[in-house]
Amino acid sequence: MLGGWRMSAKLVDINDPVGSHDVGRNAMGDFRDVVYFPTKAVAANVNPYDSRLAPLPDGSPRYRQRYSVLNLFPLYSPLVLILFGGFALPDFHTAACFFFVANVGLLVGYAWMLCRVGGREPSLEIVLWLAALMLVTQAGRACMLGGETSIALAIGTVAAASWSRQNSTVAGLALALTSFKPTFGLPLGCLLLMKRTWGTVALGWGLGFVIGVVGLLLIFGRAGDLDEFIPILRHNQGVADADPDVDPLRSATRIDSAGAIARLTGIDHPLLGLGSFLGVMTIAGGAIWKWSGSKTEEAERLAQVVVIVATTAAIYHLIYDGLVLWGALAILVFGPPKLWKSTSPRLRYLICCLLLSIQFNILPSDVFQNFLVTAGISSERFPAWLTSRMWSLVCSLNGLCLLTVLLILAWLAWKWPADDSPTTAAL
């Protein structure tokens, strides 16, 4: 709590919510750029999706000149403003503190949910310890300091993946919740189709589509931008793609496998990104399809793990989105031992270690880079080509870990007996 107060107060101390590029997404920066000022803009009939810098034809400023934002409002569904817009009512400092407190509450609720999903009866002690553990990870730290919406997305993703068979209505609403960020809602829905949970996808995508389209038309219509609907969205995506945190050749915070492949190959091309996405979805979809035809609880749980991991691996995600991977960890760790009849303990331990390594990998972080500078370890001591290659590998480790997990699970699905008879898989 004190850390959150310090980060939000830091913005107010400099009397400028924009801060500097050194502050960036810290100090509730994403709350400022994704929730607070976009909501203020919509209330004032200003289009927050318009990222162009030139004044309007009448000479009045556009969104990014009118409000104290550092980054653009990305192509999220207007649903995000419906869900979190209430935090824009007070002044920024108060709103940032309220949002931080709400995120703490969501994190505790997420920990409780993970116990239920994993099959363990939640107790106050376990829930608080799990929430504290998530909080000290790279994903938890980035989420809290930046004022991210990733906890809500993690809750929606894990709920949709875990309950799509038991309760299609709840799972469908959870999928609709994730639709406010297309990089979650799109791959998650595709993977649930491979799980053969048609009702969940129909409800989730249908509701998310209606809210998104109607919300966009209302925002653009009230701002008088309907005639520039497509150009504004295209320009917005172009600006987002140029962001150093998004660009796979420059980002040190991407954790998806598609970004890792681009980084290692040195190729940033839409076809490579599409190919990586389709490759991950094909690998994951094949495993999910096979397990979804099984009647055993073990196969169902493994399919849930694949859905969660592949949603994160298939398309652009930053480190704070890694909180969703705790859903896979909970399923693998909290499940009773008698459940895992056909899965080698070593295999489950290896998968858990790979997923945990993403949570605690500090090598690409600014903190570790500053430590190296303080310790007097300079990259100038090594050849430039070696430094470049090593840095690319470091920035790709998280994505490679996710890809490795998917390949292990796909291998396990391929070896899975057609009659579901218990046969322990071996490494």
Disulfide bonds with the S-S distance in Angstrom:
none
